[in-house]
Amino acid sequence: MIRWVSFALGVALVAGCQPEPEVPPPPSAELRSKPVEEPLLLGRILLRQKRYADALAVYGEARKRHPQSGEVLATLGRIHLALGQPEEAIQFYEMAVALESEQPEWLVALGNVHLKLSRYDEAHAAFAAALALDSTYAPARRNKAAVYSKQGRLGDAAHEYERALALRPEHLHTHFNLGLVYASLGRYAEASETLQQVLLAAPENARALYSMGEIKLQEGDDAGAVEYFERTLAADTTYAEAHLQLGRIQMSQNDLAAAAECFRRVILIEPGLAESFRLLGQIHLRQGREAAGEKSLAAYEKVKQVEGDIQRYRERLRSDPDDADAHYSLGFMYNRLGFTGVALPHYAQAVRINPSHLRALNNMGNIYLRTGHFEQAAAAYQQIVEQDPEHVAAFAALGQVYLNQQRTDEAIAMLNRALALDENWLSAHQALGEAYKRLGQIAKSEQHQRRADALLRKQKDDL
């Protein structure tokens, strides 16, 4: 029987957090029909549209008009957090708390940023201060429980979640997180009962279904576990952990073909789960496919080194899908591992949230350039140079794109702009050598090639 169970506390426990006060409801039709002049009203509209960069400018103006407004400062904190600037977010939340110290919601927002950054002592202090202001403020109670869970203080976490449910019995996230805590404490009957309450209200809650499957595994009920994992996938076909668990069960039953297919699905959906590479490698070795097995096991070792970070950023996105920093960081790690197809959507999301995220744009462009999608690459690099006219790498890469598109004159213009910013930019010299050769300007071509060779030798000497 399979006993490998994680209960994924880190993945789920922040799901009940409320990172910031909710955005006010949409303005009335009458208001929408009139020009919006008040920055606060326009800012709220932009936030509903998730136009965070535009909202930042508008709320900056609102701050000038309302310098003593805790709402404005806290909202600036929320915007900076979405744009991937958590330290700036903390500063604004702290200013909001200092101005309106009687507002527990600002303290909870501040605590949530610390919790996102794994600063548990600071998060606990903020939630405790919110409860000192209002002991019935349920978000502070359940987020304090999340801190205890992260610290491994599961008994304290269960107690706090129970108190939070006494305040808000209808809050499904609290039921869910309490169920996970009970399961981690080995209190499986209570865990099942609590999670079933979630499923009564939301029968297709994939995370609750998956957690029930893990509990069934722990109780030795493999058939019950399979049923719940299959229900999980019926609700969400991309739930990688459910595919992984089904594969483990099939492997224990010696159904290696079905198990291998499950592990391949996991790798396609979520290559940050190292275990799928290890188990697939074992299957290959058992089938006598030594080269494939060794390749999978090598990938396991590589992914295992960053798996914890990947899971941490995935958790952050579960609690806040508009976390640009988490999207960028996941994209960066997947890209480094070679999973560009998974990296690209995260870079795109980071740019959607923050159009000024130049690192995400640059990495998107690099992926498109390497894979031959030159139009998309050009669009990414053009956005960069429009925002940063001194971005050498983007000018050089844009020149390379144009060279691949047979737009030689435009390529030369971009490459020379790169060299005007940095005369030692190796790739620009290399590309110019090729560009001038195409035009039959051999002297210029050889000049840039000699310069590129000299830079390469210098790089080797510096190693």
C-alpha positions as semicolon CSV with decimal commas, in nm:
position;residue;x (nm);y (nm);z (nm)
1;M;0,000;0,000;0,000
2;I;0,106;0,358;-0,066
3;R;0,180;0,576;0,235
4;W;0,350;0,876;0,074
5;V;0,140;1,170;0,191
6;S;0,234;1,535;0,217
7;F;-0,091;1,713;0,301
8;A;0,076;2,015;0,135
9;L;0,026;2,249;0,427
10;G;0,248;2,509;0,269
11;V;0,043;2,500;-0,048
12;A;-0,291;2,556;0,115
13;L;-0,265;2,736;0,443
14;V;-0,252;3,088;0,310
15;A;-0,555;3,033;0,093
16;G;-0,779;3,187;0,356
17;C;-0,569;3,499;0,392
18;Q;-0,702;3,836;0,286
19;P;-0,398;4,025;0,161
20;E;-0,577;4,359;0,154
21;P;-0,923;4,514;0,193
22;E;-1,153;4,445;-0,096
23;V;-1,177;4,702;-0,370
24;P;-1,496;4,910;-0,331
25;P;-1,788;4,810;-0,554
26;P;-1,812;4,949;-0,908
27;P;-1,939;5,305;-0,941
28;S;-2,296;5,363;-1,041
29;A;-2,400;5,403;-1,402
30;E;-2,449;5,774;-1,336
31;L;-2,088;5,805;-1,217
32;R;-1,956;5,609;-1,511
33;S;-2,134;5,842;-1,750
34;K;-1,947;6,146;-1,617
35;P;-1,578;6,232;-1,653
36;V;-1,386;6,086;-1,360
37;E;-1,177;6,359;-1,203
38;E;-1,130;6,241;-0,846
39;P;-0,813;6,019;-0,839
40;L;-0,961;5,780;-0,582
41;L;-1,257;5,700;-0,805
42;L;-1,040;5,652;-1,113
43;G;-0,789;5,447;-0,914
44;R;-1,058;5,207;-0,796
45;I;-1,173;5,156;-1,153
46;L;-0,816;5,081;-1,262
47;L;-0,772;4,833;-0,979
48;R;-1,086;4,647;-1,080
49;Q;-0,936;4,625;-1,428
50;K;-0,605;4,506;-1,275
51;R;-0,418;4,790;-1,444
52;Y;-0,173;4,818;-1,159
53;A;0,090;5,034;-1,327
54;D;-0,175;5,292;-1,424
55;A;-0,331;5,268;-1,079
56;L;0,006;5,342;-0,920
57;A;0,028;5,679;-1,093
58;V;-0,331;5,767;-1,009
59;Y;-0,298;5,673;-0,643
60;G;0,022;5,875;-0,630
61;E;-0,189;6,176;-0,724
62;A;-0,453;6,071;-0,472
63;R;-0,186;6,068;-0,203
64;K;-0,105;6,431;-0,279
65;R;-0,471;6,524;-0,233
66;H;-0,529;6,298;0,068
67;P;-0,194;6,278;0,249
68;Q;-0,353;6,154;0,572
69;S;-0,561;5,876;0,415
70;G;-0,482;5,528;0,537
71;E;-0,688;5,385;0,253
72;V;-0,468;5,556;-0,008
73;L;-0,146;5,440;0,158
74;A;-0,270;5,084;0,206
75;T;-0,386;5,068;-0,154
76;L;-0,044;5,188;-0,268
77;G;0,093;4,898;-0,065
78;R;-0,139;4,659;-0,243
79;I;-0,034;4,795;-0,584
80;H;0,337;4,765;-0,508
81;L;0,279;4,409;-0,392
82;A;0,105;4,322;-0,720
83;L;0,389;4,484;-0,915
84;G;0,641;4,258;-0,742
85;Q;0,775;4,514;-0,496
86;P;0,702;4,366;-0,150
87;E;0,946;4,584;0,043
88;E;0,778;4,899;-0,092
89;A;0,442;4,742;-0,006
90;I;0,552;4,695;0,354
91;Q;0,654;5,061;0,381
92;F;0,315;5,183;0,263
93;Y;0,123;4,944;0,487
94;E;0,332;5,058;0,783
95;M;0,251;5,420;0,701
96;A;-0,119;5,334;0,679
97;V;-0,102;5,165;1,020
98;A;0,079;5,464;1,168
99;L;-0,188;5,704;1,041
100;E;-0,492;5,492;1,124
101;S;-0,377;5,266;1,403
102;E;-0,731;5,162;1,489
103;Q;-0,780;4,978;1,155
104;P;-0,709;4,605;1,195
105;E;-0,734;4,549;0,818
106;W;-0,414;4,745;0,753
107;L;-0,232;4,535;1,013
108;V;-0,359;4,216;0,849
109;A;-0,245;4,340;0,508
110;L;0,098;4,416;0,654
111;G;0,114;4,074;0,819
112;N;0,024;3,903;0,495
113;V;0,319;4,057;0,314
114;H;0,551;3,934;0,590
115;L;0,384;3,591;0,567
116;K;0,436;3,590;0,189
117;L;0,807;3,657;0,252
118;S;0,827;3,384;0,523
119;R;0,892;3,641;0,795
120;Y;0,685;3,460;1,050
121;D;0,770;3,659;1,361
122;E;0,682;3,987;1,193
123;A;0,362;3,838;1,051
124;H;0,260;3,704;1,390
125;A;0,320;4,042;1,552
126;A;0,100;4,216;1,296
127;F;-0,187;3,967;1,332
128;A;-0,163;3,977;1,711
129;A;-0,180;4,357;1,702
130;A;-0,490;4,339;1,482
131;L;-0,655;4,102;1,731
132;A;-0,562;4,334;2,015
133;L;-0,769;4,599;1,837
134;D;-1,055;4,362;1,758
135;S;-1,052;4,007;1,891
136;T;-1,347;3,921;1,664
137;Y;-1,164;4,011;1,342
138;A;-1,166;3,670;1,174
139;P;-0,903;3,738;0,901
140;A;-0,644;3,813;1,169
141;R;-0,738;3,498;1,360
142;R;-0,710;3,262;1,064
143;N;-0,391;3,424;0,935
144;K;-0,236;3,390;1,278
145;A;-0,324;3,022;1,248
146;A;-0,144;3,014;0,912
147;V;0,171;3,146;1,081
148;Y;0,154;2,870;1,341
149;S;0,111;2,612;1,064
150;K;0,417;2,743;0,881
151;Q;0,615;2,723;1,205
152;G;0,507;2,365;1,265
153;R;0,296;2,457;1,568
154;L;0,004;2,251;1,444
155;G;-0,181;2,227;1,775
156;D;-0,180;2,605;1,808
157;A;-0,285;2,636;1,445
158;A;-0,582;2,405;1,496
159;H;-0,691;2,606;1,800
160;E;-0,674;2,936;1,611
161;Y;-0,862;2,796;1,310
162;E;-1,131;2,665;1,541
163;R;-1,165;3,012;1,696
164;A;-1,179;3,166;1,349
165;L;-1,460;2,926;1,252
166;A;-1,650;3,022;1,563
167;L;-1,642;3,377;1,428
168;R;-1,713;3,288;1,064
169;P;-1,864;2,937;1,046
170;E;-1,936;2,975;0,673
171;H;-1,575;3,045;0,570
172;L;-1,477;2,748;0,350
173;H;-1,105;2,828;0,334
174;T;-1,088;2,803;0,711
175;H;-1,262;2,465;0,708
176;F;-1,019;2,351;0,440
177;N;-0,707;2,466;0,622
178;L;-0,830;2,323;0,951
179;G;-0,887;1,992;0,774
180;L;-0,526;1,990;0,656
181;V;-0,401;2,067;1,005
182;Y;-0,610;1,786;1,154
183;A;-0,471;1,549;0,890
184;S;-0,113;1,649;0,967
185;L;-0,185;1,584;1,335
186;G;-0,310;1,235;1,248
187;R;-0,667;1,326;1,341
188;Y;-0,808;1,173;1,023
189;A;-1,171;1,140;1,127
190;E;-1,188;1,508;1,219
191;A;-0,999;1,600;0,903
192;S;-1,243;1,405;0,686
193;E;-1,543;1,554;0,858
194;T;-1,409;1,908;0,814
195;L;-1,318;1,858;0,448
196;Q;-1,656;1,699;0,377
197;Q;-1,816;2,024;0,492
198;V;-1,614;2,200;0,222
199;L;-1,728;1,945;-0,037
200;L;-2,092;1,980;0,064
201;A;-2,074;2,347;-0,024
202;A;-1,837;2,303;-0,320
203;P;-1,851;1,945;-0,456
204;E;-1,589;2,016;-0,725
205;N;-1,332;2,178;-0,498
206;A;-1,027;2,003;-0,640
207;R;-0,801;2,081;-0,347
208;A;-1,046;1,939;-0,095
209;L;-1,098;1,629;-0,311
210;Y;-0,724;1,577;-0,339
211;S;-0,676;1,617;0,036
212;M;-0,944;1,355;0,098
213;G;-0,752;1,123;-0,133
214;E;-0,436;1,175;0,073
215;I;-0,626;1,097;0,391
216;K;-0,758;0,774;0,238
217;L;-0,401;0,677;0,151
218;Q;-0,291;0,739;0,507
219;E;-0,578;0,524;0,633
220;G;-0,471;0,239;0,403
221;D;-0,772;0,272;0,172
222;D;-0,609;0,272;-0,172
223;A;-0,939;0,223;-0,354
224;G;-1,092;0,519;-0,175
225;A;-0,783;0,724;-0,254
226;V;-0,809;0,640;-0,625
227;E;-1,173;0,747;-0,626
228;Y;-1,089;1,087;-0,476
229;F;-0,788;1,144;-0,701
230;E;-1,001;1,063;-1,007
231;R;-1,267;1,305;-0,880
232;T;-0,993;1,563;-0,837
233;L;-0,892;1,525;-1,201
234;A;-1,255;1,535;-1,313
235;A;-1,274;1,876;-1,145
236;D;-0,930;1,991;-1,265
237;T;-0,740;1,791;-1,526
238;T;-0,424;1,996;-1,457
239;Y;-0,396;1,891;-1,091
240;A;-0,044;1,750;-1,118
241;E;-0,027;1,605;-0,766
242;A;-0,333;1,388;-0,833
243;H;-0,172;1,247;-1,148
244;L;0,142;1,179;-0,942
245;Q;-0,047;0,990;-0,672
246;L;-0,239;0,781;-0,922
247;G;0,090;0,697;-1,090
248;R;0,240;0,585;-0,760
249;I;-0,056;0,357;-0,693
250;Q;-0,040;0,210;-1,044
251;M;0,333;0,156;-1,005
252;S;0,276;-0,034;-0,679
253;Q;0,030;-0,253;-0,869
254;N;0,299;-0,313;-1,138
255;D;0,096;-0,133;-1,405
256;L;0,409;0,037;-1,533
257;A;0,268;0,166;-1,862
258;A;-0,021;0,347;-1,694
259;A;0,208;0,478;-1,420
260;A;0,460;0,610;-1,671
261;E;0,183;0,792;-1,855
262;C;0,074;0,959;-1,530
263;F;0,429;1,072;-1,456
264;R;0,467;1,215;-1,807
265;R;0,147;1,414;-1,755
266;V;0,288;1,551;-1,431
267;I;0,606;1,663;-1,607
268;L;0,407;1,837;-1,880
269;I;0,176;2,012;-1,633
270;E;0,414;2,088;-1,347
271;P;0,780;1,998;-1,406
272;G;0,867;2,138;-1,065
273;L;0,757;1,815;-0,895
274;A;1,086;1,626;-0,883
275;E;0,935;1,294;-0,772
276;S;0,774;1,239;-1,114
277;F;1,120;1,233;-1,279
278;R;1,255;0,987;-1,021
279;L;0,967;0,744;-1,055
280;L;0,964;0,766;-1,433
281;G;1,338;0,696;-1,429
282;Q;1,282;0,388;-1,214
283;I;1,022;0,259;-1,460
284;H;1,259;0,309;-1,751
285;L;1,532;0,116;-1,569
286;R;1,292;-0,167;-1,486
287;Q;1,202;-0,179;-1,855
288;G;1,569;-0,201;-1,950
289;R;1,581;0,148;-2,098
290;E;1,897;0,255;-1,922
291;A;1,965;0,576;-2,120
292;A;1,613;0,706;-2,065
293;G;1,624;0,607;-1,700
294;E;1,952;0,785;-1,637
295;K;1,823;1,095;-1,815
296;S;1,512;1,104;-1,596
297;L;1,711;1,051;-1,277
298;A;1,950;1,331;-1,377
299;A;1,650;1,559;-1,428
300;Y;1,523;1,456;-1,084
301;E;1,848;1,567;-0,920
302;K;1,836;1,897;-1,106
303;V;1,474;1,976;-1,023
304;K;1,508;1,860;-0,662
305;Q;1,753;2,143;-0,593
306;V;1,490;2,410;-0,661
307;E;1,169;2,220;-0,586
308;G;1,120;2,394;-0,252
309;D;1,142;2,738;-0,410
310;I;0,906;2,638;-0,689
311;Q;0,648;2,515;-0,440
312;R;0,682;2,835;-0,237
313;Y;0,607;3,052;-0,539
314;R;0,322;2,825;-0,647
315;E;0,177;2,869;-0,300
316;R;0,204;3,245;-0,330
317;L;0,009;3,236;-0,656
318;R;-0,263;3,025;-0,500
319;S;-0,322;3,296;-0,242
320;D;-0,261;3,586;-0,485
321;P;-0,279;3,508;-0,860
322;D;-0,169;3,865;-0,937
323;D;0,171;3,834;-0,770
324;A;0,402;3,954;-1,049
325;D;0,717;3,867;-0,855
326;A;0,601;3,507;-0,803
327;H;0,514;3,472;-1,172
328;Y;0,853;3,609;-1,276
329;S;1,043;3,393;-1,027
330;L;0,863;3,077;-1,141
331;G;0,930;3,166;-1,503
332;F;1,297;3,220;-1,424
333;M;1,334;2,885;-1,246
334;Y;1,148;2,690;-1,514
335;N;1,355;2,863;-1,781
336;R;1,680;2,772;-1,606
337;L;1,563;2,411;-1,589
338;G;1,490;2,415;-1,962
339;F;1,109;2,407;-1,936
340;T;1,051;2,711;-2,153
341;G;0,696;2,612;-2,243
342;V;0,601;2,638;-1,876
343;A;0,817;2,945;-1,813
344;L;0,668;3,156;-2,090
345;P;0,311;3,188;-1,950
346;H;0,452;3,302;-1,616
347;Y;0,664;3,571;-1,784
348;A;0,357;3,678;-1,981
349;Q;0,151;3,705;-1,663
350;A;0,422;3,911;-1,493
351;V;0,414;4,152;-1,788
352;R;0,034;4,164;-1,791
353;I;0,035;4,266;-1,426
354;N;0,333;4,499;-1,460
355;P;0,399;4,615;-1,819
356;S;0,724;4,772;-1,693
357;H;0,866;4,437;-1,584
358;L;1,168;4,459;-1,815
359;R;1,334;4,140;-1,690
360;A;1,024;3,938;-1,774
361;L;0,999;4,105;-2,115
362;N;1,366;4,036;-2,185
363;N;1,339;3,670;-2,088
364;M;1,022;3,633;-2,297
365;G;1,205;3,781;-2,593
366;N;1,500;3,548;-2,542
367;I;1,274;3,241;-2,542
368;Y;1,094;3,356;-2,856
369;L;1,427;3,432;-3,026
370;R;1,571;3,088;-2,942
371;T;1,259;2,911;-3,064
372;G;1,233;3,107;-3,389
373;H;0,922;3,311;-3,303
374;F;1,074;3,632;-3,432
375;E;0,763;3,851;-3,443
376;Q;0,690;3,783;-3,077
377;A;1,055;3,833;-2,986
378;A;1,064;4,169;-3,165
379;A;0,749;4,283;-2,987
380;A;0,901;4,202;-2,647
381;Y;1,231;4,377;-2,717
382;Q;1,056;4,680;-2,865
383;Q;0,856;4,723;-2,545
384;I;1,183;4,721;-2,352
385;V;1,363;4,985;-2,561
386;E;1,056;5,208;-2,557
387;Q;1,070;5,210;-2,178
388;D;1,448;5,201;-2,140
389;P;1,639;5,366;-2,428
390;E;1,967;5,250;-2,273
391;H;1,889;4,879;-2,252
392;V;2,190;4,742;-2,441
393;A;2,083;4,377;-2,437
394;A;1,743;4,455;-2,588
395;F;1,893;4,660;-2,873
396;A;2,144;4,384;-2,946
397;A;1,875;4,115;-2,935
398;L;1,640;4,321;-3,151
399;G;1,919;4,351;-3,406
400;Q;1,959;3,973;-3,399
401;V;1,584;3,931;-3,455
402;Y;1,592;4,163;-3,756
403;L;1,893;3,975;-3,891
404;N;1,697;3,650;-3,871
405;Q;1,409;3,820;-4,051
406;Q;1,642;3,931;-4,333
407;R;1,587;4,295;-4,233
408;T;1,959;4,363;-4,256
409;D;1,960;4,744;-4,261
410;E;1,730;4,761;-3,957
411;A;1,946;4,501;-3,784
412;I;2,258;4,711;-3,838
413;A;2,084;5,018;-3,697
414;M;1,983;4,835;-3,379
415;L;2,324;4,670;-3,334
416;N;2,506;5,000;-3,374
417;R;2,275;5,153;-3,113
418;A;2,376;4,873;-2,878
419;L;2,746;4,944;-2,941
420;A;2,692;5,316;-2,890
421;L;2,579;5,224;-2,538
422;D;2,848;4,960;-2,481
423;E;3,128;4,925;-2,736
424;N;3,230;4,588;-2,591
425;W;2,896;4,410;-2,639
426;L;3,009;4,078;-2,784
427;S;2,688;3,959;-2,950
428;A;2,644;4,293;-3,127
429;H;2,989;4,267;-3,286
430;Q;2,922;3,906;-3,389
431;A;2,587;3,995;-3,546
432;L;2,732;4,299;-3,723
433;G;3,003;4,076;-3,870
434;E;2,728;3,864;-4,025
435;A;2,515;4,164;-4,131
436;Y;2,793;4,345;-4,315
437;K;2,900;4,020;-4,480
438;R;2,550;3,985;-4,624
439;L;2,575;4,334;-4,770
440;G;2,914;4,257;-4,922
441;Q;3,092;4,505;-4,696
442;I;3,375;4,266;-4,615
443;A;3,609;4,517;-4,448
444;K;3,345;4,617;-4,195
445;S;3,245;4,254;-4,147
446;E;3,602;4,148;-4,072
447;Q;3,654;4,448;-3,841
448;H;3,360;4,344;-3,621
449;Q;3,457;3,978;-3,633
450;R;3,810;4,061;-3,516
451;R;3,663;4,267;-3,234
452;A;3,433;3,977;-3,138
453;D;3,728;3,732;-3,141
454;A;3,929;3,963;-2,914
455;L;3,640;3,992;-2,669
456;L;3,600;3,615;-2,666
457;R;3,970;3,566;-2,590
458;K;3,947;3,819;-2,309
459;Q;3,647;3,635;-2,163
460;K;3,844;3,307;-2,165
461;D;4,146;3,473;-2,005
462;D;3,926;3,617;-1,729
463;L;3,789;3,274;-1,637
